[in-house]
Amino acid sequence: MEKQGYIKGSEMWEVNTFLLTFIVSISGVYVLIPVATRLGLVDAPGGRKQHEVHTPLIGGLTIFFTLTLFLVSSFLLSVYPTHHPALMVTITLILATGVIDDVVNLGFRLRFLLHALVALVMIHWGGVVLVDLGQLISSELLLLGIFGIPLTVFATLGTINALNMVDGIDGLAGALSVVVFSYIALLTYAAGSNYFFFTLAVLGALAGFLVFNFPYRSRHRASIFMGDAGSNLLGFILAWLLIALSQGEEPVIAPVTALWLYAVPLLDTVSVMVRRVWLKRSPFKADRGHLHHLLVDAGFRVRQVVYLMAFLQIVLGGIGVLMLRNNVPQAIGFFSFLGLFAVYLLLISRTWRVVPLLRRVHRMLGLTVAGARSVYVGNLDPAYAELVVSGMLDSVARNRKFSLHGYNRAHSGVKRVFAEIECWSAADMHGLIKLLTRNANDKTQLEIRQFIPRDLKNDRRKQDWKPVECRRDKCRRQSEVVSNFGNRLTYFRYPELPIQKQPSQSAFSGNGRNLDTIQ
């Protein structure tokens, strides 16, 4: 690994690399969106997909064109290492494979074959190959010999497909990639590696993509998707960097450090594939067993899932960096990672237990549930429901719209009414629940909580639209789906009963809040 400065004579390149690639990436999105629409390079809703509109698959193309401009510019300025042509060719081949997969859906066998061929080009032309695995067993390097090339191909395929498999919700693959590339940028900067500026360019391109893909507070869905082209491209670049930086006479990182830097995609992918094999399924058949799916099933919103998993990657990557900087024996780092994998596999393989656990964590954190769009106020008397809800809102949220719905409990036949109060955001809903609860009478029989529509897609007791499964063939959890909400409640149109416009004081007893404020 060369230790000389990447730039010869210009410090402005270092200052502006991230900013320039960020601007180019954003500009590329605006240029490519109409092109993708005309060419049909869009992801249509349906099947297991969560989005409801056609979304352009141009994230990978945007990142590729941004990096191409950077590589060509640095080559013309004679500031890039000698392996520039190999890197340029291989990322082009990987992108082409991903674009074809986005359009015609290549089978996993053909896709793996094409990725393996690109990995061989990286090995023989770029000279990026695993020669050793570091000091995993003793103070001596564990040399691979003839196994170096096949293990390099395997590692490249694993890195590419790990990122592809976690790309299941808006912003997740991009956020995890930003964390990993940020750690690589810090390590290469500290080591004076030639890869520092290339890593900055990748971060700038990723940041521009996330402007349109990340689930911000004011955005309910992504404007563009990364697609297989984007996840394959980023996964391959990560494989190149992690292998190249861990080899040579003066490696920047140890091979075991690469495991920690890429921990979340690696742990999740391997665990899910082991679980599928254990259940006698194809390891390549998609399901909803990934960590991000379990978090969504537990009630976490997409944005919360992205933040949580990115934070987990920051923590695990930080552990790897601390071990590297403090010269912790590589064997300790390796076996610690294996222990972490064992715990993760145990949790991820028991979804029927981990989802309720995650749901309890969600409630402890006081977060709003995915699928909740309004506030529920239940157990209202039909005769006074409208006056009670109006009075409650007058003191905390005037001019707030609400609707009333009647229902009849099967076991008692008593007719009751619940109110659905509109909310503008998750934060607004959370605050309104607190205000209504605080202003309600301590002796009230009202139920105030988040309103979740009784819909199959909001039922947390299933997986893949089926009951949560375990590995036993005769598992009671596989027997039925408890999703027929109509067997307990019978709904009627409100108002069916006349409303008393001037109710007595006793009429409101136990129905809501401080009665003095109800006029």
C-alpha positions as CSV (number, residue, x, y, z in Angstrom):
1,M,0.0,0.0,0.0
2,E,1.4,3.4,-1.0
3,K,1.7,5.9,1.8
4,Q,2.3,8.9,-0.4
5,G,-0.3,11.7,-0.6
6,Y,-3.1,11.1,-3.0
7,I,-3.1,14.6,-4.4
8,K,0.0,16.1,-6.0
9,G,0.1,19.8,-5.5
10,S,-3.5,20.7,-4.8
11,E,-5.2,20.8,-1.4
12,M,-8.5,22.1,-2.8
13,W,-9.2,18.6,-4.2
14,E,-9.2,17.2,-0.7
15,V,-11.6,20.0,0.5
16,N,-14.0,19.8,-2.4
17,T,-14.2,16.1,-3.3
18,F,-17.2,15.3,-1.1
19,L,-19.0,18.5,-2.0
20,L,-18.5,18.2,-5.8
21,T,-19.6,14.5,-5.9
22,F,-22.6,15.4,-3.7
23,I,-23.7,18.1,-6.2
24,V,-23.1,15.9,-9.2
25,S,-25.1,13.1,-7.6
26,I,-28.1,15.3,-6.9
27,S,-27.9,16.8,-10.5
28,G,-27.8,13.2,-11.9
29,V,-31.0,12.3,-10.2
30,Y,-32.9,15.1,-11.8
31,V,-31.5,14.2,-15.2
32,L,-32.1,10.4,-14.9
33,I,-35.7,10.4,-13.4
34,P,-37.4,11.3,-16.8
35,V,-35.1,9.0,-18.6
36,A,-35.9,6.1,-16.3
37,T,-39.6,6.7,-16.7
38,R,-39.4,6.6,-20.5
39,L,-37.2,3.5,-20.5
40,G,-39.4,1.6,-18.0
41,L,-36.5,1.4,-15.4
42,V,-39.0,1.7,-12.5
43,D,-40.0,-0.6,-9.7
44,A,-43.7,-1.4,-9.9
45,P,-45.7,-2.1,-6.7
46,G,-47.2,-5.5,-6.0
47,G,-46.3,-8.8,-4.4
48,R,-44.1,-8.4,-1.3
49,K,-43.2,-4.8,-2.1
50,Q,-44.3,-2.2,0.3
51,H,-44.5,0.9,-1.9
52,E,-47.7,1.9,-3.7
53,V,-46.4,3.9,-6.7
54,H,-44.0,3.3,-9.6
55,T,-40.5,4.4,-8.4
56,P,-37.5,5.0,-10.6
57,L,-34.6,2.6,-10.1
58,I,-31.8,5.1,-10.7
59,G,-29.9,5.2,-7.5
60,G,-27.2,2.9,-8.7
61,L,-26.9,4.7,-12.0
62,T,-26.5,8.1,-10.3
63,I,-23.8,6.8,-8.0
64,F,-22.0,5.1,-10.9
65,F,-22.0,8.2,-13.1
66,T,-20.8,10.3,-10.2
67,L,-17.9,7.9,-9.5
68,T,-17.1,7.6,-13.2
69,L,-16.7,11.4,-13.4
70,F,-14.5,11.4,-10.4
71,L,-12.3,8.5,-11.6
72,V,-11.9,10.0,-15.1
73,S,-11.0,13.4,-13.7
74,S,-8.5,12.0,-11.2
75,F,-6.9,9.8,-14.0
76,L,-6.5,12.8,-16.3
77,L,-4.9,14.7,-13.4
78,S,-2.6,11.8,-12.8
79,V,-3.6,11.6,-9.2
80,Y,-5.1,8.1,-9.0
81,P,-3.2,4.8,-8.3
82,T,-2.2,2.5,-11.1
83,H,-5.1,0.1,-10.7
84,H,-7.6,2.8,-11.9
85,P,-8.5,1.0,-15.2
86,A,-9.3,-2.3,-13.4
87,L,-11.6,-0.5,-10.8
88,M,-13.3,1.4,-13.6
89,V,-14.0,-1.7,-15.7
90,T,-15.1,-3.8,-12.8
91,I,-17.6,-1.3,-11.4
92,T,-19.0,-0.9,-14.9
93,L,-19.5,-4.7,-15.3
94,I,-21.1,-4.9,-11.8
95,L,-23.5,-2.0,-12.7
96,A,-24.4,-3.6,-16.0
97,T,-25.3,-6.8,-14.2
98,G,-27.4,-5.0,-11.7
99,V,-29.3,-3.0,-14.3
100,I,-30.1,-6.1,-16.3
101,D,-31.3,-7.8,-13.1
102,D,-33.5,-4.8,-12.4
103,V,-35.1,-5.1,-15.8
104,V,-35.4,-8.8,-16.4
105,N,-34.8,-10.3,-12.9
106,L,-31.9,-12.6,-13.4
107,G,-31.9,-15.9,-11.4
108,F,-29.5,-16.1,-8.5
109,R,-27.3,-18.7,-10.2
110,L,-26.7,-16.6,-13.3
111,R,-26.2,-13.5,-11.1
112,F,-23.7,-15.3,-8.9
113,L,-21.8,-16.5,-12.0
114,L,-21.5,-13.0,-13.4
115,H,-20.4,-11.6,-10.0
116,A,-17.8,-14.3,-9.8
117,L,-16.4,-13.4,-13.2
118,V,-16.1,-9.8,-12.1
119,A,-14.4,-10.9,-9.0
120,L,-11.8,-12.8,-11.1
121,V,-11.2,-9.6,-13.1
122,M,-10.6,-7.7,-9.9
123,I,-8.1,-10.4,-8.7
124,H,-6.1,-10.9,-11.9
125,W,-6.2,-7.3,-13.3
126,G,-6.6,-5.2,-10.1
127,G,-4.4,-7.4,-8.0
128,V,-6.9,-7.3,-5.1
129,V,-6.8,-10.8,-3.6
130,L,-6.8,-12.3,-0.1
131,V,-3.3,-13.6,0.6
132,D,-3.7,-14.1,4.4
133,L,-6.4,-13.9,7.1
134,G,-4.2,-12.1,9.6
135,Q,-3.2,-13.5,12.9
136,L,-6.3,-15.4,13.7
137,I,-4.7,-18.3,15.5
138,S,-1.2,-17.3,16.5
139,S,1.3,-14.4,16.1
140,E,2.0,-15.8,12.6
141,L,0.0,-14.8,9.5
142,L,-2.6,-17.4,8.4
143,L,-1.5,-17.7,4.7
144,L,-4.1,-18.9,2.3
145,G,-1.9,-20.1,-0.6
146,I,-4.0,-21.7,-3.3
147,F,-7.2,-21.0,-1.4
148,G,-6.7,-17.3,-1.7
149,I,-8.4,-16.8,-5.1
150,P,-11.6,-19.0,-4.3
151,L,-11.9,-17.4,-0.9
152,T,-11.6,-13.9,-2.5
153,V,-14.4,-14.7,-4.9
154,F,-16.5,-16.1,-2.1
155,A,-15.9,-13.0,0.1
156,T,-16.8,-10.7,-2.9
157,L,-20.0,-12.5,-3.6
158,G,-20.9,-12.5,0.1
159,T,-20.3,-8.7,0.5
160,I,-22.3,-7.9,-2.6
161,N,-25.3,-10.0,-1.8
162,A,-25.3,-9.1,1.9
163,L,-26.0,-5.4,1.1
164,N,-28.5,-6.5,-1.6
165,M,-30.5,-8.6,0.9
166,V,-30.7,-5.8,3.6
167,D,-32.0,-3.4,1.0
168,G,-35.6,-4.0,2.0
169,I,-36.8,-0.6,3.2
170,D,-36.3,3.0,2.2
171,G,-32.8,4.3,3.1
172,L,-31.5,1.3,5.0
173,A,-28.9,0.1,2.5
174,G,-27.7,3.6,1.9
175,A,-27.5,4.5,5.6
176,L,-25.6,1.3,6.4
177,S,-23.2,2.0,3.5
178,V,-22.6,5.6,4.7
179,V,-21.6,4.2,8.2
180,V,-19.2,1.7,6.7
181,F,-17.6,4.1,4.2
182,S,-17.3,6.7,6.9
183,Y,-15.2,4.3,9.0
184,I,-13.1,3.4,5.9
185,A,-12.6,7.1,5.2
186,L,-11.4,7.7,8.8
187,L,-9.0,4.7,8.7
188,T,-7.6,5.5,5.2
189,Y,-7.1,9.2,6.2
190,A,-5.2,8.2,9.4
191,A,-3.0,5.8,7.3
192,G,-2.4,8.2,4.4
193,S,-3.9,5.7,2.0
194,N,-4.6,6.5,-1.6
195,Y,-8.1,5.2,-1.2
196,F,-9.1,8.1,1.1
197,F,-10.3,10.4,-1.7
198,F,-12.1,7.7,-3.6
199,T,-14.0,6.8,-0.4
200,L,-14.9,10.5,0.0
201,A,-16.2,10.5,-3.5
202,V,-18.4,7.4,-2.7
203,L,-19.7,9.2,0.4
204,G,-20.6,12.3,-1.6
205,A,-22.4,10.2,-4.2
206,L,-24.3,8.3,-1.5
207,A,-25.3,11.5,0.3
208,G,-26.8,12.9,-2.9
209,F,-28.8,9.6,-3.4
210,L,-30.1,9.7,0.2
211,V,-31.5,13.1,-0.3
212,F,-34.2,11.4,-2.5
213,N,-34.3,8.0,-0.8
214,F,-34.0,8.6,3.0
215,P,-37.3,8.6,4.9
216,Y,-37.2,12.1,6.3
217,R,-39.8,13.3,8.8
218,S,-41.7,15.2,6.1
219,R,-41.4,12.4,3.5
220,H,-43.6,9.3,3.6
221,R,-41.9,7.4,0.8
222,A,-38.7,7.4,-1.3
223,S,-38.6,9.3,-4.6
224,I,-36.0,6.9,-6.1
225,F,-34.7,3.4,-5.3
226,M,-31.2,2.1,-5.3
227,G,-32.2,-1.1,-7.2
228,D,-30.0,-4.1,-7.6
229,A,-27.6,-2.0,-9.7
230,G,-26.9,0.3,-6.7
231,S,-26.7,-2.4,-4.0
232,N,-24.4,-4.5,-6.2
233,L,-22.2,-1.5,-7.0
234,L,-21.8,-0.4,-3.4
235,G,-21.3,-4.0,-2.2
236,F,-18.6,-4.6,-4.8
237,I,-16.8,-1.4,-3.9
238,L,-16.9,-2.4,-0.3
239,A,-15.5,-5.8,-1.1
240,W,-12.6,-4.2,-3.1
241,L,-11.8,-1.7,-0.4
242,L,-12.0,-4.1,2.6
243,I,-9.9,-6.7,0.8
244,A,-7.3,-4.3,-0.5
245,L,-6.9,-2.4,2.8
246,S,-6.4,-5.6,4.8
247,Q,-3.6,-7.0,2.6
248,G,-0.1,-6.0,1.7
249,E,3.1,-5.3,3.6
250,E,1.5,-2.4,5.5
251,P,-2.3,-3.1,5.7
252,V,-4.6,-0.3,6.9
253,I,-6.9,-2.8,8.7
254,A,-6.8,-6.4,9.8
255,P,-9.0,-8.9,8.0
256,V,-11.0,-9.4,11.2
257,T,-11.7,-5.6,11.3
258,A,-13.5,-6.0,8.0
259,L,-16.0,-8.3,9.7
260,W,-16.8,-5.6,12.4
261,L,-17.0,-2.8,9.9
262,Y,-19.6,-4.7,7.8
263,A,-21.2,-6.4,10.8
264,V,-24.9,-5.7,10.4
265,P,-25.4,-6.7,6.7
266,L,-23.1,-9.7,7.3
267,L,-24.8,-11.0,10.5
268,D,-28.3,-10.5,9.2
269,T,-27.7,-12.2,5.8
270,V,-25.9,-15.2,7.1
271,S,-28.3,-15.7,10.0
272,V,-31.4,-15.5,7.7
273,M,-29.8,-17.9,5.2
274,V,-29.0,-20.4,8.0
275,R,-32.5,-20.1,9.3
276,R,-34.0,-20.8,5.9
277,V,-31.9,-23.9,5.5
278,W,-32.9,-25.1,9.0
279,L,-36.5,-24.7,7.9
280,K,-35.8,-26.8,4.8
281,R,-36.2,-23.8,2.4
282,S,-34.0,-22.4,-0.3
283,P,-31.5,-20.0,1.3
284,F,-32.1,-17.6,-1.7
285,K,-35.9,-17.5,-1.4
286,A,-37.0,-14.2,0.0
287,D,-39.0,-13.9,3.1
288,R,-39.7,-11.4,5.9
289,G,-37.2,-12.8,8.4
290,H,-34.6,-10.0,8.2
291,L,-34.1,-7.8,11.2
292,H,-35.6,-4.8,9.5
293,H,-38.8,-6.8,8.7
294,L,-39.0,-8.0,12.4
295,L,-38.7,-4.4,13.6
296,V,-41.4,-3.3,11.2
297,D,-43.6,-6.2,12.4
298,A,-43.0,-5.1,16.0
299,G,-44.4,-1.6,15.2
300,F,-41.3,0.4,14.4
301,R,-41.7,2.9,11.6
302,V,-39.3,2.8,8.6
303,R,-37.4,5.8,9.8
304,Q,-37.0,4.4,13.3
305,V,-35.7,1.1,11.8
306,V,-33.1,2.8,9.7
307,Y,-31.9,4.9,12.6
308,L,-31.8,1.9,14.9
309,M,-29.9,-0.4,12.5
310,A,-27.5,2.4,11.5
311,F,-26.8,3.1,15.2
312,L,-26.1,-0.7,15.7
313,Q,-23.7,-0.6,12.8
314,I,-22.0,2.5,14.3
315,V,-21.5,0.6,17.6
316,L,-20.2,-2.6,16.0
317,G,-18.0,-0.8,13.6
318,G,-16.6,1.3,16.4
319,I,-15.8,-1.9,18.4
320,G,-13.8,-3.1,15.4
321,V,-11.9,0.2,15.1
322,L,-11.2,0.3,18.8
323,M,-9.8,-3.2,18.7
324,L,-7.6,-2.3,15.8
325,R,-6.3,1.0,17.3
326,N,-5.6,-0.7,20.7
327,N,-3.9,-3.7,19.2
328,V,-6.3,-6.2,20.6
329,P,-5.2,-9.7,19.5
330,Q,-7.0,-10.6,16.3
331,A,-8.1,-14.0,17.7
332,I,-10.1,-12.2,20.4
333,G,-11.8,-10.0,17.8
334,F,-12.6,-13.0,15.6
335,F,-14.0,-15.2,18.4
336,S,-15.9,-12.3,19.8
337,F,-17.5,-11.8,16.4
338,L,-18.4,-15.5,16.3
339,G,-20.1,-15.2,19.7
340,L,-22.0,-12.2,18.5
341,F,-23.1,-14.2,15.5
342,A,-24.3,-17.1,17.6
343,V,-26.5,-14.8,19.8
344,Y,-27.9,-13.0,16.7
345,L,-28.7,-16.3,15.0
346,L,-30.5,-17.5,18.1
347,L,-32.7,-14.4,18.2
348,I,-33.4,-14.2,14.5
349,S,-34.3,-17.9,14.2
350,R,-37.0,-17.5,16.9
351,T,-39.2,-14.8,15.3
352,W,-42.3,-15.7,17.3
353,R,-40.3,-14.7,20.5
354,V,-38.2,-11.9,19.3
355,V,-41.1,-9.9,17.7
356,P,-43.0,-9.6,21.0
357,L,-39.8,-8.7,22.7
358,L,-39.1,-5.9,20.2
359,R,-42.7,-4.8,20.6
360,R,-42.2,-4.4,24.4
361,V,-39.1,-2.4,23.7
362,H,-41.1,-0.3,21.3
363,R,-43.7,0.5,24.0
364,M,-41.0,1.2,26.6
365,L,-39.5,3.8,24.3
366,G,-42.9,5.4,23.8
367,L,-42.7,5.4,20.1
368,T,-45.6,5.6,17.7
369,V,-46.6,2.4,15.9
370,A,-46.2,2.0,12.2
371,G,-49.7,2.0,10.7
372,A,-51.0,4.4,13.3
373,R,-52.4,7.6,11.7
374,S,-54.6,9.0,14.4
375,V,-55.6,9.0,18.1
376,Y,-58.2,6.5,19.4
377,V,-60.6,7.5,22.2
378,G,-62.7,4.5,23.1
379,N,-65.5,3.3,25.4
380,L,-67.6,6.4,24.8
381,D,-71.4,6.4,25.5
382,P,-73.2,6.9,22.2
383,A,-75.5,9.5,23.7
384,Y,-72.8,11.9,24.7
385,A,-69.8,10.8,22.6
386,E,-69.7,13.9,20.4
387,L,-69.9,16.3,23.3
388,V,-67.3,14.5,25.4
389,V,-64.7,14.4,22.5
390,S,-65.4,18.1,21.6
391,G,-65.0,19.1,25.2
392,M,-61.7,17.2,25.5
393,L,-60.3,18.8,22.4
394,D,-61.4,22.3,23.3
395,S,-58.8,22.5,26.1
396,V,-55.9,20.9,24.3
397,A,-56.3,21.1,20.5
398,R,-59.0,23.3,19.1
399,N,-60.3,22.9,15.5
400,R,-59.0,19.3,15.4
401,K,-61.2,17.1,13.2
402,F,-62.5,13.8,14.4
403,S,-64.9,11.1,13.4
404,L,-67.1,8.8,15.5
405,H,-67.7,5.1,15.0
406,G,-70.1,2.8,16.7
407,Y,-69.6,-0.8,17.8
408,N,-71.5,-3.4,19.7
409,R,-69.6,-5.9,22.0
410,A,-70.7,-9.4,21.3
411,H,-70.6,-10.7,24.9
412,S,-72.6,-7.9,26.4
413,G,-74.6,-6.3,23.5
414,V,-73.8,-2.8,24.9
415,K,-73.4,-0.2,22.2
416,R,-70.4,2.0,22.5
417,V,-68.6,4.6,20.4
418,F,-65.0,5.4,19.7
419,A,-63.5,8.6,18.2
420,E,-60.7,8.8,15.7
421,I,-58.9,12.1,16.0
422,E,-56.8,13.3,13.1
423,C,-53.1,13.8,13.4
424,W,-50.5,15.4,11.1
425,S,-47.5,13.4,12.0
426,A,-46.1,10.8,14.4
427,A,-44.8,13.5,16.7
428,D,-48.1,15.3,16.7
429,M,-50.0,12.0,17.5
430,H,-47.6,11.2,20.4
431,G,-48.0,14.7,21.9
432,L,-51.8,14.7,21.5
433,I,-52.1,11.4,23.4
434,K,-50.1,12.8,26.2
435,L,-52.2,16.0,26.4
436,L,-55.5,14.0,26.3
437,T,-54.4,11.6,28.9
438,R,-53.1,14.3,31.2
439,N,-56.4,16.2,30.9
440,A,-58.6,13.2,31.4
441,N,-60.2,12.4,34.8
442,D,-58.2,9.9,36.9
443,K,-61.3,7.8,37.3
444,T,-62.2,7.8,33.6
445,Q,-63.1,4.6,31.8
446,L,-61.9,6.0,28.5
447,E,-59.1,4.3,26.5
448,I,-56.8,6.8,24.8
449,R,-54.1,5.4,22.5
450,Q,-52.8,5.3,19.0
451,F,-55.4,4.3,16.5
452,I,-54.3,1.3,14.3
453,P,-56.8,0.4,11.5
454,R,-58.0,-3.2,11.9
455,D,-56.4,-4.4,8.7
456,L,-54.4,-7.6,7.9
457,K,-51.4,-5.5,6.9
458,N,-51.3,-4.1,10.4
459,D,-51.6,-7.4,12.2
460,R,-48.3,-8.0,14.0
461,R,-49.1,-11.7,14.7
462,K,-48.0,-13.0,11.3
463,Q,-45.0,-13.3,9.1
464,D,-45.1,-13.4,5.3
465,W,-48.9,-12.8,5.6
466,K,-49.0,-16.1,7.5
467,P,-48.8,-17.0,11.1
468,V,-45.4,-16.7,12.7
469,E,-43.6,-20.0,12.2
470,C,-41.2,-22.1,14.2
471,R,-39.2,-25.0,13.0
472,R,-41.4,-27.7,14.6
473,D,-43.8,-29.3,12.0
474,K,-46.7,-29.4,14.4
475,C,-46.3,-26.0,15.9
476,R,-49.5,-24.5,17.4
477,R,-48.4,-21.1,16.0
478,Q,-48.9,-22.6,12.5
479,S,-52.5,-23.6,13.2
480,E,-54.5,-20.4,12.5
481,V,-54.3,-16.7,11.9
482,V,-56.0,-14.7,14.5
483,S,-57.0,-11.9,12.3
484,N,-60.8,-12.0,12.1
485,F,-61.6,-8.9,14.0
486,G,-65.3,-9.1,13.3
487,N,-65.9,-12.1,15.5
488,R,-65.8,-9.9,18.7
489,L,-67.2,-6.6,17.5
490,T,-70.3,-5.7,15.5
491,Y,-70.1,-2.2,14.0
492,F,-73.1,0.1,13.5
493,R,-73.6,3.5,11.9
494,Y,-73.2,6.4,14.3
495,P,-75.4,8.1,15.5
496,E,-78.0,5.3,15.8
497,L,-79.1,6.7,19.1
498,P,-80.3,10.3,19.7
499,I,-77.7,12.6,21.3
500,Q,-78.7,14.6,24.4
501,K,-77.6,18.1,23.8
502,Q,-77.8,19.1,27.4
503,P,-76.6,16.1,29.4
504,S,-76.8,16.0,33.1
505,Q,-73.7,15.9,35.3
506,S,-74.2,12.2,36.1
507,A,-74.4,11.3,32.5
508,F,-70.6,12.0,32.1
509,S,-69.6,10.1,35.3
510,G,-66.5,8.1,34.4
511,N,-66.6,9.1,30.7
512,G,-63.6,11.3,30.2
513,R,-62.1,14.4,31.8
514,N,-62.7,17.2,34.1
515,L,-66.5,17.8,33.7
516,D,-66.3,21.5,34.5
517,T,-64.8,22.3,31.1
518,I,-67.7,20.7,29.2
519,Q,-70.4,23.2,28.4
